[in-house]
Amino acid sequence: MAGQDFLMEIACPCCQAKLKIDPETQSVITFEEHSKPRAISDIEAAAKALKGEGARREELFQRSVEAHRNSADVLSKKFDELLKKAQSDDPDKPPPKPLGLD
């Protein structure tokens, strides 16, 4: 097997696995799966992370509720300002034509 001296070793772009390919036969000779590091090393750290996530979710929910409560006031103020602006404009003057057409 003189061809094994010329095996090409490449990394898969999708899964980062190591592939050894024989250029003569154009086939994969060996495949070594990429080892992924563990995301969480111990169960206690995972439990702490989950407890912290619960408090964060609750805080975000409370912010959302508060924003929803204030949204009616904000919309009312915006409407009032736009109504004042519409009433202050000259009612006899026609609205501007689109695209500057005269």
All heavy atoms as an XYZ file, in Angstrom:
788
protein
N       0.830     -1.184      0.000
C       0.000      0.000      0.000
C       0.873      1.244      0.000
O       0.991      1.956      0.972
C      -0.928      0.016      1.192
C      -1.937     -1.062      1.206
S      -3.234     -0.559      2.297
C      -4.483     -1.639      1.722
N       1.452      1.499     -1.118
C       2.331      2.659     -1.255
C       1.532      3.949     -1.273
O       2.058      4.997     -0.974
C       3.158      2.532     -2.536
N       0.228      3.891     -1.593
C      -0.611      5.073     -1.686
C      -0.913      5.696     -0.332
O      -1.288      6.838     -0.255
N      -0.747      4.947      0.766
C      -1.076      5.478      2.082
C      -0.087      6.541      2.533
O      -0.376      7.308      3.423
C      -1.136      4.362      3.120
C      -2.462      3.673      3.132
C      -2.583      2.758      4.345
O      -1.606      2.313      4.900
N      -3.813      2.495      4.719
N       1.071      6.612      1.928
C       2.044      7.629      2.281
C       1.558      9.011      1.849
O       2.017     10.019      2.372
C       3.404      7.336      1.634
C       4.033      6.067      2.198
O       3.641      5.678      3.310
O       4.882      5.484      1.519
N       0.643      9.061      0.918
C       0.194     10.329      0.355
C      -1.256     10.646      0.705
O      -1.969     11.247     -0.074
C       0.356     10.308     -1.161
C       1.781     10.097     -1.577
C       2.192      8.894     -2.113
C       2.727     11.110     -1.412
C       3.496      8.697     -2.495
C       4.037     10.907     -1.793
C       4.433      9.696     -2.332
N      -1.689     10.238      1.881
C      -3.044     10.551      2.304
C      -3.138     12.032      2.655
O      -2.250     12.592      3.299
C      -3.457      9.716      3.508
C      -3.610      8.221      3.278
C      -3.995      7.533      4.577
C      -4.640      7.929      2.208
N      -4.211     12.636      2.227
C      -4.446     14.039      2.560
C      -5.311     14.094      3.805
O      -6.303     13.376      3.912
C      -5.177     14.748      1.415
C      -4.371     14.858      0.159
S      -5.161     15.875     -1.123
C      -6.777     15.177     -1.252
N      -4.932     14.935      4.735
C      -5.730     15.114      5.946
C      -6.389     16.486      5.882
O      -5.726     17.509      5.755
C      -4.866     15.012      7.196
C      -5.662     15.016      8.466
C      -4.807     14.737      9.687
O      -3.894     13.903      9.610
O      -5.070     15.382     10.716
N      -7.714     16.475      5.955
C      -8.459     17.732      5.900
C      -9.492     17.740      7.020
O      -9.832     16.702      7.580
C      -9.157     17.946      4.542
C     -10.166     16.836      4.267
C      -8.157     18.037      3.414
C     -11.060     17.100      3.095
N      -9.994     18.919      7.312
C     -11.054     19.076      8.320
C     -12.360     19.370      7.589
O     -12.408     20.190      6.670
C     -10.721     20.203      9.283
N     -13.412     18.688      7.989
C     -14.730     18.911      7.406
C     -15.193     20.315      7.772
O     -15.157     20.689      8.939
C     -15.715     17.871      7.927
S     -17.395     18.141      7.351
N     -15.651     21.114      6.803
C     -16.076     22.484      7.123
C     -17.363     22.532      7.944
O     -17.621     23.517      8.618
C     -16.267     23.131      5.752
C     -16.430     22.005      4.808
C     -15.712     20.839      5.385
N     -18.161     21.484      7.923
C     -19.429     21.483      8.656
C     -19.257     21.041     10.107
O     -19.699     21.730     11.019
C     -20.437     20.565      7.978
S     -20.864     21.086      6.318
N     -18.641     19.883     10.296
C     -18.585     19.294     11.644
C     -17.183     19.279     12.248
O     -16.990     18.787     13.346
C     -19.150     17.886     11.616
S     -18.179     16.725     10.632
N     -16.175     19.794     11.525
C     -14.790     19.870     11.992
C     -14.151     18.499     12.225
O     -13.163     18.391     12.939
C     -14.679     20.719     13.266
C     -15.287     22.098     13.165
C     -14.710     22.920     12.033
O     -13.520     22.888     11.789
N     -15.566     23.623     11.332
N     -14.706     17.446     11.650
C     -14.114     16.111     11.775
C     -12.849     16.038     10.922
O     -12.729     16.728      9.911
C     -15.104     15.048     11.323
N     -11.889     15.197     11.337
C     -10.654     15.013     10.575
C     -10.858     13.856      9.607
O     -11.238     12.746     10.005
C      -9.487     14.707     11.501
C      -9.078     15.867     12.359
C      -7.905     15.489     13.246
C      -7.564     16.610     14.205
N      -6.483     16.202     15.124
N     -10.618     14.121      8.349
C     -10.765     13.107      7.308
C      -9.417     12.860      6.657
O      -8.690     13.806      6.354
C     -11.757     13.569      6.239
C     -13.141     13.982      6.702
C     -13.899     14.628      5.561
C     -13.891     12.780      7.213
N      -9.099     11.585      6.432
C      -7.905     11.237      5.654
C      -8.414     10.660      4.342
O      -9.156      9.680      4.326
C      -7.025     10.238      6.394
C      -6.297     10.856      7.555
C      -5.248      9.935      8.117
C      -4.524     10.612      9.274
N      -3.475      9.759      9.829
N      -7.996     11.299      3.241
C      -8.507     10.945      1.923
C      -7.360     10.465      1.049
O      -6.284     11.062      1.021
C      -9.194     12.164      1.282
C     -10.353     12.600      2.174
C      -9.657     11.862     -0.129
C     -11.046     13.842      1.727
N      -7.625      9.371      0.320
C      -6.664      8.838     -0.630
C      -6.925      9.509     -1.974
O      -8.012      9.364     -2.541
C      -6.817      7.322     -0.758
C      -5.817      6.703     -1.703
O      -4.843      7.377     -2.078
O      -6.020      5.536     -2.075
N      -5.973     10.267     -2.495
C      -6.206     10.970     -3.753
C      -6.362     10.037     -4.959
O      -7.055     10.388     -5.904
C      -4.984     11.868     -3.921
C      -4.034     11.542     -2.858
C      -4.688     10.608     -1.910
N      -5.736      8.866     -4.919
C      -5.837      7.938     -6.054
C      -7.260      7.401     -6.190
O      -7.833      7.413     -7.267
C      -4.859      6.771     -5.884
C      -3.428      7.119     -6.185
C      -2.528      5.904     -6.050
O      -3.000      4.780     -6.284
O      -1.366      6.096     -5.695
N      -7.821      6.930     -5.080
C      -9.153      6.333     -5.136
C     -10.253      7.352     -4.855
O     -11.432      7.052     -5.020
C      -9.270      5.194     -4.114
O      -9.052      5.719     -2.808
C      -8.290      4.090     -4.420
N      -9.871      8.537     -4.418
C     -10.802      9.604     -4.076
C     -11.850      9.132     -3.069
O     -13.042      9.351     -3.232
C     -11.472     10.159     -5.328
C     -10.497     10.787     -6.281
C     -11.173     11.327     -7.517
O     -12.370     11.204     -7.697
N     -10.383     11.938     -8.382
N     -11.365      8.489     -2.016
C     -12.265      7.984     -0.981
C     -11.706      8.312      0.399
O     -10.509      8.508      0.581
C     -12.465      6.474     -1.127
O     -11.227      5.820     -0.998
N     -12.603      8.348      1.362
C     -12.224      8.612      2.742
C     -11.664      7.332      3.330
O     -12.331      6.294      3.339
C     -13.426      9.112      3.564
C     -13.046      9.295      5.020
C     -13.973     10.398      2.983
N     -10.450      7.398      3.848
C      -9.806      6.228      4.434
C     -10.094      6.159      5.926
O     -10.469      5.111      6.440
C      -8.278      6.240      4.177
C      -7.989      6.341      2.679
C      -7.603      5.022      4.785
C      -8.531      5.193      1.848
N      -9.931      7.274      6.641
C     -10.247      7.302      8.067
C     -11.059      8.550      8.381
O     -10.978      9.567      7.688
C      -8.977      7.307      8.953
O      -8.229      8.466      8.678
C      -8.152      6.067      8.753
N     -11.823      8.428      9.437
C     -12.694      9.503      9.887
C     -12.551      9.610     11.391
O     -12.722      8.631     12.109
C     -14.148      9.165      9.514
C     -15.168     10.068     10.133
C     -15.465     11.280      9.560
C     -15.832      9.708     11.291
C     -16.413     12.109     10.116
C     -16.772     10.523     11.864
C     -17.068     11.736     11.273
N     -12.205     10.794     11.885
C     -12.079     11.009     13.323
C     -13.015     12.145     13.714
O     -12.849     13.278     13.278
C     -10.635     11.367     13.680
C     -10.378     11.478     15.161
C      -8.930     11.818     15.440
O      -8.038     11.332     14.728
O      -8.705     12.592     16.397
N     -14.002     11.832     14.520
C     -15.005     12.812     14.907
C     -14.390     13.893     15.785
O     -13.539     13.620     16.621
C     -16.138     12.108     15.664
C     -17.365     12.949     15.830
C     -18.529     12.148     16.378
O     -18.689     10.984     15.995
O     -19.253     12.718     17.207
N     -14.836     15.106     15.578
C     -14.345     16.246     16.353
C     -14.902     16.162     17.774
O     -16.096     15.970     17.972
C     -14.797     17.552     15.694
C     -14.387     18.785     16.426
N     -13.077     19.192     16.520
C     -15.106     19.702     17.097
C     -13.025     20.306     17.209
N     -14.238     20.645     17.581
N     -14.034     16.292     18.769
C     -14.496     16.234     20.157
C     -14.897     17.635     20.598
O     -14.132     18.593     20.477
C     -13.404     15.688     21.071
O     -12.273     16.524     21.016
N     -16.120     17.760     21.083
C     -16.640     19.048     21.527
C     -16.457     19.164     23.037
O     -16.734     18.223     23.768
C     -18.124     19.157     21.200
C     -18.403     19.118     19.727
C     -19.883     19.168     19.463
C     -20.169     18.984     17.994
N     -21.588     18.900     17.715
N     -16.013     20.318     23.510
C     -15.900     20.485     24.964
C     -17.298     20.554     25.576
O     -18.251     21.020     24.956
C     -15.166     21.811     25.118
C     -15.396     22.531     23.844
C     -15.577     21.479     22.785
N     -17.416     20.068     26.785
C     -18.709     20.100     27.472
C     -19.094     21.526     27.778
O     -18.274     22.333     28.196
C     -18.635     19.288     28.753
C     -18.366     17.806     28.482
C     -18.336     17.060     29.755
N     -19.731     16.934     30.204
C     -20.149     16.034     31.052
N     -19.294     15.185     31.565
N     -21.407     15.972     31.413
N     -20.343     21.830     27.574
C     -20.811     23.193     27.806
C     -20.815     23.520     29.297
O     -20.440     24.610     29.704
C     -22.205     23.370     27.221
N     -21.243     22.578     30.115
C     -21.289     22.781     31.563
C     -20.518     21.637     32.209
O     -20.823     20.468     31.986
C     -22.741     22.814     32.071
C     -23.485     23.971     31.414
C     -22.783     22.923     33.578
C     -24.945     24.044     31.728
N     -19.519     21.988     32.998
C     -18.645     20.955     33.543
C     -19.268     20.204     34.715
O     -19.016     19.034     34.899
C     -17.308     21.555     33.957
O     -17.526     22.566     34.925
N     -20.092     20.861     35.523
C     -20.709     20.106     36.619
C     -22.175     20.494     36.777
O     -22.629     21.542     36.341
C     -19.907     20.251     37.917
C     -20.140     21.540     38.669
O     -21.260     22.045     38.647
O     -19.201     22.018     39.332
N     -22.917     19.645     37.413
C     -24.369     19.796     37.538
C     -24.741     20.956     38.458
O     -25.767     21.606     38.255
C     -25.007     18.470     38.005
C     -26.519     18.467     37.760
C     -24.735     18.193     39.440
C     -26.878     18.180     36.373
N     -23.908     21.250     39.446
C     -24.202     22.350     40.369
C     -24.145     23.698     39.649
O     -24.970     24.580     39.886
C     -23.234     22.320     41.544
C     -23.459     21.120     42.441
C     -22.262     20.815     43.313
O     -21.262     21.554     43.247
O     -22.334     19.827     44.053
N     -23.177     23.856     38.745
C     -23.085     25.094     37.968
C     -24.309     25.244     37.071
O     -24.825     26.347     36.890
C     -21.806     25.100     37.143
N     -24.782     24.129     36.533
C     -25.972     24.173     35.680
C     -27.195     24.571     36.492
O     -28.034     25.351     36.024
C     -26.187     22.813     35.022
N     -27.327     24.057     37.696
C     -28.471     24.399     38.542
C     -28.448     25.879     38.903
O     -29.490     26.547     38.884
C     -28.460     23.543     39.798
N     -27.273     26.421     39.221
C     -27.162     27.847     39.532
C     -27.535     28.697     38.323
O     -28.195     29.725     38.462
C     -25.745     28.179     39.988
C     -25.421     27.677     41.377
C     -23.998     28.039     41.763
C     -23.634     27.448     43.105
N     -22.244     27.722     43.468
N     -27.114     28.274     37.154
C     -27.427     29.021     35.934
C     -28.932     29.037     35.687
O     -29.492     30.061     35.297
C     -26.695     28.415     34.739
N     -29.584     27.903     35.928
C     -31.029     27.846     35.720
C     -31.780     28.714     36.720
O     -32.773     29.357     36.379
C     -31.521     26.401     35.795
C     -31.187     25.536     34.590
C     -31.645     24.107     34.829
C     -31.807     26.088     33.328
N     -31.321     28.749     37.970
C     -31.972     29.597     38.972
C     -31.834     31.067     38.597
O     -32.770     31.847     38.742
C     -31.374     29.344     40.354
C     -31.800     28.024     40.951
C     -31.179     27.814     42.315
C     -31.558     26.455     42.856
N     -30.907     26.174     44.132
N     -30.684     31.449     38.113
C     -30.461     32.830     37.686
C     -31.325     33.196     36.488
O     -31.801     34.322     36.370
N     -31.561     32.244     35.606
C     -32.395     32.500     34.429
C     -33.835     32.783     34.834
O     -34.498     33.609     34.225
C     -32.345     31.304     33.465
C     -31.066     31.196     32.698
C     -30.852     32.363     31.754
O     -31.790     32.747     31.039
O     -29.735     32.896     31.749
N     -34.327     32.122     35.852
C     -35.694     32.346     36.312
C     -35.889     33.775     36.799
O     -36.888     34.422     36.469
N     -34.947     34.277     37.547
C     -35.033     35.647     38.055
C     -34.943     36.646     36.898
O     -35.658     37.651     36.876
C     -33.916     35.903     39.061
N     -34.093     36.353     35.941
C     -33.944     37.241     34.784
C     -35.231     37.272     33.955
O     -35.676     38.339     33.525
C     -32.775     36.781     33.914
C     -32.394     37.777     32.832
C     -31.202     37.287     32.032
N     -31.570     36.227     31.114
C     -32.153     36.425     29.925
N     -32.450     37.628     29.529
N     -32.423     35.411     29.143
N     -35.848     36.116     33.768
C     -37.115     36.064     33.019
C     -38.203     36.846     33.738
O     -38.985     37.563     33.112
C     -37.561     34.612     32.820
C     -36.833     33.900     31.717
C     -37.505     32.580     31.383
N     -37.672     31.705     32.528
C     -36.809     30.788     32.918
N     -35.687     30.630     32.262
N     -37.049     30.043     33.974
N     -38.262     36.717     35.053
C     -39.264     37.440     35.831
C     -39.058     38.949     35.702
O     -40.019     39.706     35.542
C     -39.205     37.014     37.304
C     -40.234     37.676     38.181
C     -41.664     37.339     37.809
O     -41.910     36.247     37.261
O     -42.546     38.184     38.062
N     -37.800     39.397     35.752
C     -37.509     40.817     35.616
C     -37.929     41.331     34.231
O     -38.541     42.392     34.117
C     -36.019     41.071     35.835
C     -35.641     42.528     35.711
C     -34.145     42.754     35.834
O     -33.428     41.839     36.303
O     -33.709     43.855     35.466
N     -37.626     40.573     33.193
C     -38.017     40.974     31.847
C     -39.530     41.020     31.705
O     -40.083     41.912     31.048
C     -37.422     40.015     30.813
C     -35.914     40.114     30.614
C     -35.430     39.007     29.689
C     -35.530     41.472     30.055
N     -40.225     40.074     32.319
C     -41.683     40.064     32.270
C     -42.251     41.300     32.964
O     -43.174     41.934     32.450
C     -42.222     38.785     32.916
C     -43.714     38.746     32.970
C     -44.461     38.551     31.829
C     -44.373     38.925     34.174
C     -45.843     38.526     31.880
C     -45.751     38.902     34.246
C     -46.486     38.697     33.085
N     -41.713     41.651     34.121
C     -42.197     42.823     34.849
C     -41.968     44.100     34.037
O     -42.822     44.994     34.021
C     -41.525     42.927     36.229
C     -41.939     41.841     37.197
C     -43.443     41.824     37.438
O     -44.117     42.836     37.419
N     -43.977     40.621     37.647
N     -40.828     44.190     33.360
C     -40.569     45.351     32.497
C     -41.596     45.416     31.373
O     -42.077     46.489     31.016
C     -39.175     45.260     31.885
C     -38.062     45.607     32.816
C     -36.766     45.645     32.051
N     -35.630     45.523     32.915
C     -34.398     45.320     32.492
N     -34.153     45.203     31.208
N     -33.406     45.221     33.349
N     -41.906     44.269     30.802
C     -42.879     44.219     29.717
C     -44.254     44.658     30.195
O     -44.956     45.400     29.503
C     -42.938     42.797     29.146
O     -43.965     42.676     28.222
N     -44.654     44.200     31.374
C     -45.956     44.585     31.936
C     -46.001     46.085     32.166
O     -46.988     46.753     31.832
C     -46.223     43.805     33.245
C     -47.398     44.381     34.005
C     -46.455     42.336     32.940
N     -44.927     46.644     32.715
C     -44.874     48.083     32.986
C     -44.927     48.884     31.680
O     -45.619     49.896     31.598
C     -43.605     48.422     33.773
C     -43.605     49.793     34.374
C     -44.713     49.995     35.393
O     -45.070     49.052     36.124
O     -45.225     51.128     35.452
N     -44.223     48.421     30.665
C     -44.252     49.114     29.371
C     -45.648     49.060     28.768
O     -46.109     50.033     28.159
C     -43.240     48.488     28.424
N     -46.326     47.937     28.949
C     -47.688     47.802     28.421
C     -48.647     48.748     29.152
O     -49.536     49.331     28.535
C     -48.161     46.357     28.542
C     -49.509     46.118     27.953
N     -49.732     46.173     26.599
C     -50.700     45.851     28.525
C     -51.008     45.948     26.367
N     -51.618     45.736     27.517
N     -48.471     48.894     30.448
C     -49.323     49.802     31.224
C     -49.146     51.239     30.750
O     -50.096     52.004     30.671
C     -48.980     49.724     32.710
C     -49.500     48.500     33.386
C     -49.196     48.552     34.864
N     -49.522     47.270     35.467
C     -48.917     46.760     36.503
N     -47.919     47.429     37.079
N     -49.263     45.589     36.988
N     -47.916     51.624     30.458
C     -47.616     52.991     30.043
C     -47.929     53.250     28.575
O     -47.997     54.397     28.155
C     -46.154     53.322     30.310
C     -45.844     53.339     31.791
O     -46.724     53.531     32.616
N     -44.576     53.138     32.117
N     -48.109     52.205     27.781
C     -48.294     52.408     26.351
C     -49.566     53.176     26.038
O     -49.587     53.983     25.107
C     -48.283     51.070     25.614
O     -49.410     50.298     25.971
N     -50.635     52.972     26.788
C     -51.879     53.704     26.535
C     -51.672     55.197     26.771
O     -52.152     56.024     25.987
C     -52.994     53.165     27.428
N     -50.946     55.568     27.829
C     -50.672     56.976     28.105
C     -49.810     57.598     27.003
O     -50.070     58.711     26.549
C     -49.953     57.135     29.446
C     -50.834     56.739     30.623
O     -52.075     56.780     30.472
O     -50.268     56.387     31.681
N     -48.802     56.862     26.567
C     -47.907     57.363     25.528
C     -48.686     57.578     24.231
O     -48.565     58.619     23.577
C     -46.719     56.400     25.313
C     -45.919     56.779     24.090
C     -45.835     56.365     26.540
N     -49.502     56.594     23.853
C     -50.288     56.726     22.627
C     -51.280     57.875     22.723
O     -51.503     58.605     21.751
C     -51.020     55.413     22.325
C     -50.132     54.255     21.879
C     -50.963     52.983     21.725
C     -49.431     54.587     20.586
N     -51.882     58.056     23.882
C     -52.822     59.152     24.078
C     -52.125     60.500     23.910
O     -52.652     61.405     23.246
C     -53.453     59.042     25.466
O     -54.291     60.138     25.699
N     -50.928     60.654     24.503
C     -50.184     61.909     24.377
C     -49.770     62.169     22.931
O     -49.851     63.297     22.440
C     -48.961     61.890     25.284
C     -49.326     62.017     26.751
C     -48.108     61.980     27.629
C     -48.532     62.049     29.100
N     -47.379     62.002     29.999
N     -49.345     61.122     22.234
C     -48.970     61.285     20.832
C     -50.172     61.712     20.002
O     -50.074     62.585     19.141
C     -48.394     59.978     20.275
C     -47.002     59.673     20.739
C     -46.494     58.409     20.100
C     -45.072     58.085     20.528
N     -44.570     56.879     19.858
N     -51.314     61.084     20.257
C     -52.528     61.439     19.524
C     -52.915     62.891     19.783
O     -53.255     63.626     18.857
C     -53.678     60.510     19.917
C     -54.972     60.849     19.242
C     -55.188     60.475     17.930
C     -55.954     61.547     19.915
C     -56.381     60.798     17.296
C     -57.151     61.878     19.287
C     -57.361     61.493     17.973
N     -52.857     63.309     21.045
C     -53.213     64.685     21.393
C     -52.301     65.683     20.680
O     -52.770     66.706     20.167
C     -53.145     64.899     22.903
C     -54.245     64.156     23.653
O     -55.251     63.769     23.006
O     -54.082     63.962     24.876
N     -50.994     65.415     20.651
C     -50.056     66.309     19.985
C     -50.339     66.388     18.485
O     -50.318     67.463     17.892
C     -48.613     65.862     20.221
C     -48.100     66.148     21.608
C     -48.103     67.639     21.912
O     -47.657     68.444     21.070
O     -48.570     68.004     23.016
N     -50.597     65.250     17.864
C     -50.889     65.256     16.431
C     -52.216     65.952     16.141
O     -52.352     66.640     15.126
C     -50.893     63.826     15.886
C     -49.526     63.153     15.816
C     -49.674     61.686     15.424
C     -48.627     63.869     14.829
N     -53.181     65.801     17.025
C     -54.472     66.472     16.859
C     -54.300     67.988     16.969
O     -54.866     68.741     16.171
C     -55.477     65.963     17.897
C     -56.895     66.505     17.778
C     -57.508     66.090     16.445
C     -57.743     65.997     18.933
N     -53.484     68.426     17.935
C     -53.220     69.864     18.076
C     -52.552     70.407     16.818
O     -52.897     71.478     16.329
C     -52.313     70.133     19.275
C     -52.991     70.012     20.608
C     -51.982     70.276     21.712
C     -52.534     69.948     23.077
N     -51.523     70.125     24.132
N     -51.596     69.648     16.290
C     -50.892     70.081     15.083
C     -51.848     70.156     13.906
O     -51.819     71.099     13.126
C     -49.745     69.129     14.769
C     -48.947     69.556     13.570
C     -47.831     68.608     13.279
C     -47.115     69.076     12.011
N     -46.170     68.121     11.534
N     -52.738     69.167     13.778
C     -53.694     69.153     12.669
C     -54.674     70.320     12.790
O     -55.066     70.918     11.781
C     -54.428     67.829     12.631
N     -55.071     70.646     13.993
C     -56.020     71.741     14.199
C     -55.361     73.097     14.025
O     -56.019     74.063     13.653
C     -56.662     71.636     15.584
C     -57.619     70.479     15.701
C     -58.144     70.286     17.118
O     -57.624     70.866     18.064
N     -59.164     69.454     17.239
N     -54.065     73.196     14.273
C     -53.375     74.473     14.160
C     -53.072     74.821     12.703
O     -52.862     75.973     12.380
C     -52.090     74.478     14.978
O     -51.152     73.598     14.406
N     -53.033     73.826     11.821
C     -52.805     74.101     10.405
C     -54.008     74.834      9.824
O     -55.122     74.738     10.324
C     -52.568     72.802      9.631
C     -51.232     72.157      9.968
O     -50.367     72.845     10.533
O     -51.067     70.957      9.670
N     -53.779     75.569      8.756
C     -54.845     76.325      8.092
C     -55.829     75.346      7.447
O     -55.452     74.609      6.532
C     -54.227     77.240      7.040
C     -55.241     78.166      6.400
O     -56.344     78.312      6.970
O     -54.920     78.731      5.340
N     -57.088     75.300      7.916
C     -58.046     74.325      7.377
C     -58.466     74.629      5.941
O     -58.908     73.747      5.225
C     -59.240     74.429      8.327
C     -59.127     75.753      8.968
C     -57.674     76.101      8.972
N     -58.312     75.879      5.475
C     -58.707     76.222      4.111
C     -57.638     75.843      3.094
O     -57.922     75.738      1.903
C     -58.996     77.723      4.008
C     -60.200     78.134      4.864
O     -61.076     77.263      5.082
O     -60.239     79.291      5.321
N     -56.448     75.665      3.549
C     -55.349     75.317      2.656
C     -55.419     73.828      2.321
O     -55.514     72.987      3.214
C     -54.015     75.646      3.328
C     -52.805     75.377      2.480
C     -51.534     75.740      3.230
C     -50.324     75.351      2.425
N     -49.101     75.565      3.183
N     -55.374     73.452      1.047
C     -55.423     72.030      0.688
C     -54.118     71.326      1.091
O     -53.064     71.964      1.169
C     -55.597     72.037     -0.824
C     -55.065     73.351     -1.268
C     -55.301     74.303     -0.121
N     -54.184     70.052      1.349
C     -52.961     69.334      1.726
C     -51.973     69.321      0.566
O     -52.368     69.450     -0.596
C     -53.456     67.923      2.047
C     -54.763     67.804      1.373
C     -55.333     69.181      1.280
N     -50.690     69.199      0.844
C     -49.704     69.193     -0.244
C     -49.899     67.979     -1.134
O     -50.287     66.904     -0.685
C     -48.363     69.142      0.493
C     -48.664     68.594      1.830
C     -50.080     69.014      2.148
N     -49.652     68.201     -2.410
C     -49.782     67.098     -3.375
C     -48.569     66.197     -3.274
O     -47.452     66.681     -3.044
C     -49.954     67.651     -4.780
C     -51.245     68.413     -4.958
C     -51.419     68.850     -6.371
C     -52.742     69.604     -6.494
N     -52.982     70.034     -7.859
N     -48.767     64.910     -3.490
C     -47.618     64.013     -3.403
C     -46.620     64.252     -4.533
O     -46.982     64.640     -5.625
C     -48.254     62.626     -3.487
C     -49.565     62.841     -4.137
C     -49.992     64.234     -3.775
N     -45.401     64.041     -4.262
C     -44.296     64.138     -5.220
C     -44.130     65.535     -5.797
O     -43.571     65.722     -6.864
C     -44.483     63.125     -6.357
C     -44.567     61.659     -5.939
C     -44.878     60.815     -7.143
C     -43.286     61.209     -5.290
N     -44.698     66.529     -5.138
C     -44.519     67.902     -5.587
C     -45.251     68.230     -6.880
O     -44.875     69.162     -7.583
N     -46.269     67.463     -7.235
C     -47.026     67.744     -8.456
C     -47.923     68.962     -8.231
O     -48.649     69.054     -7.266
C     -47.889     66.528     -8.831
C     -47.134     65.245     -9.134
C     -48.110     64.110     -9.371
C     -46.243     65.428    -10.351
N     -47.854     69.911     -9.114
C     -48.701     71.112     -8.989
C     -49.666     71.205    -10.130
O     -49.451     70.958    -11.235
C     -47.828     72.374     -8.918
C     -47.087     72.434     -7.587
O     -47.671     72.035     -6.575
O     -45.920     72.881     -7.603
